[in-house]
Amino acid sequence: MQTKSRPKYINLFILGSKMSVTAKASILHRASGILLFLAIPLILYILHQSLISQSFYDTLYGIAAHPLVKLLYLILIWAFMYHICCGVRFLFLDVHKGVEIKTAKTTARIVIVVSIILTVLLGVIIW
């Protein structure tokens, strides 16, 4: 009798807790890039409509003060700041600077902390 191989259950939370900080930094870099890419059409549409119509701009200005919209701004600001900081880190890795394990882990932590600090600073300005 032949046994079928059954699908294996993979708990992503346990898997994520076992990942190194460099792996988490890489995954977050990809996630922030996808988020920014998906936001491009919305941002371009809003920019286009606000430049065409004064009434749309006035309406958008009123909507922009809503706390949920500001939370969306913060998420996009974090994605942008993180993507830039991690992109600079990857540029250094491409020229073989900081490829040692200890240095790579340190720079990954620095990228995460710096992106959060920049997001908070810019968030204070928009809030």
C-alpha positions in Angstrom: 0.0 0.0 0.0 1.4 3.4 -1.0 1.0 6.4 1.3 0.3 9.8 0.0 2.4 12.7 1.3 0.1 15.1 3.0 0.6 18.8 3.0 2.7 20.1 5.8 1.4 22.8 8.2 3.8 25.7 8.4 3.1 28.1 11.2 4.4 31.5 9.9 4.6 33.1 13.4 6.9 30.4 14.6 8.9 30.5 11.4 9.2 34.2 11.6 10.4 34.1 15.2 13.2 31.8 14.1 14.4 34.0 11.3 17.5 36.2 11.6 17.1 39.9 11.6 18.8 40.0 8.1 16.0 37.8 6.7 13.3 39.9 8.3 15.0 43.0 6.9 15.0 41.5 3.4 11.3 40.4 3.7 10.3 43.9 4.9 12.2 45.5 2.1 10.2 43.5 -0.4 6.9 44.1 1.4 7.6 47.9 1.5 8.4 47.8 -2.2 5.2 46.1 -3.1 3.2 48.5 -0.9 4.8 51.5 -2.6 4.3 50.0 -6.0 0.6 49.4 -5.3 0.2 52.9 -4.0 1.5 54.6 -7.2 -1.8 54.5 -9.1 -3.7 56.0 -6.2 -1.1 58.7 -5.6 -1.0 59.6 -9.3 -4.8 59.7 -9.5 -5.1 62.0 -6.5 -2.3 64.3 -7.8 -3.9 64.5 -11.2 -7.4 65.2 -9.9 -6.1 67.8 -7.4 -4.3 69.6 -10.2 -7.3 69.7 -12.5 -10.1 70.5 -10.1 -10.1 73.1 -7.2 -13.2 71.5 -5.7 -11.5 68.1 -5.6 -8.5 69.7 -4.0 -10.7 71.3 -1.3 -12.5 68.0 -0.7 -9.2 66.1 -0.5 -7.8 68.7 1.9 -10.7 68.1 4.2 -10.3 64.3 4.0 -6.6 64.5 4.7 -7.3 65.7 8.2 -9.1 62.4 9.1 -7.1 60.2 11.5 -7.4 57.1 9.4 -6.0 58.9 6.4 -3.2 60.1 8.5 -2.5 56.5 9.6 -2.4 55.6 5.9 0.1 58.4 5.4 2.2 57.0 8.2 2.2 53.5 6.7 3.3 54.9 3.3 5.9 57.1 5.0 7.3 54.1 6.8 7.3 52.0 3.6 9.2 54.8 1.8 11.7 55.4 4.6 12.3 51.7 5.2 12.7 51.0 1.5 15.2 53.8 1.0 17.3 52.9 4.2 17.3 49.2 3.3 18.1 50.0 -0.3 21.2 51.9 0.8 22.2 48.9 2.9 21.8 46.5 0.0 23.9 48.9 -2.2 26.7 48.5 0.3 26.2 44.8 0.4 26.5 44.7 -3.4 29.9 46.2 -3.2 30.9 43.7 -0.5 30.8 46.2 2.4 29.2 44.8 5.6 28.8 41.2 4.4 30.2 39.7 7.5 27.5 38.1 9.6 27.9 40.3 12.7 28.0 43.5 10.6 25.1 42.5 8.4 22.9 41.9 11.5 24.0 45.2 13.0 23.2 47.1 9.8 19.8 45.3 9.5 18.9 46.5 13.1 20.1 50.0 12.3 18.0 50.1 9.2 14.9 49.1 11.1 15.5 51.6 13.9 16.4 54.5 11.6 13.3 53.9 9.5 11.1 53.9 12.6 12.7 57.1 13.9 12.3 58.9 10.5 8.7 57.7 10.4 8.0 59.1 13.8 9.7 62.4 13.0 7.7 62.8 9.8 4.6 61.6 11.5 4.9 64.4 14.1 5.0 66.9 11.3 1.8 65.6 9.6 -0.2 64.9 12.7 
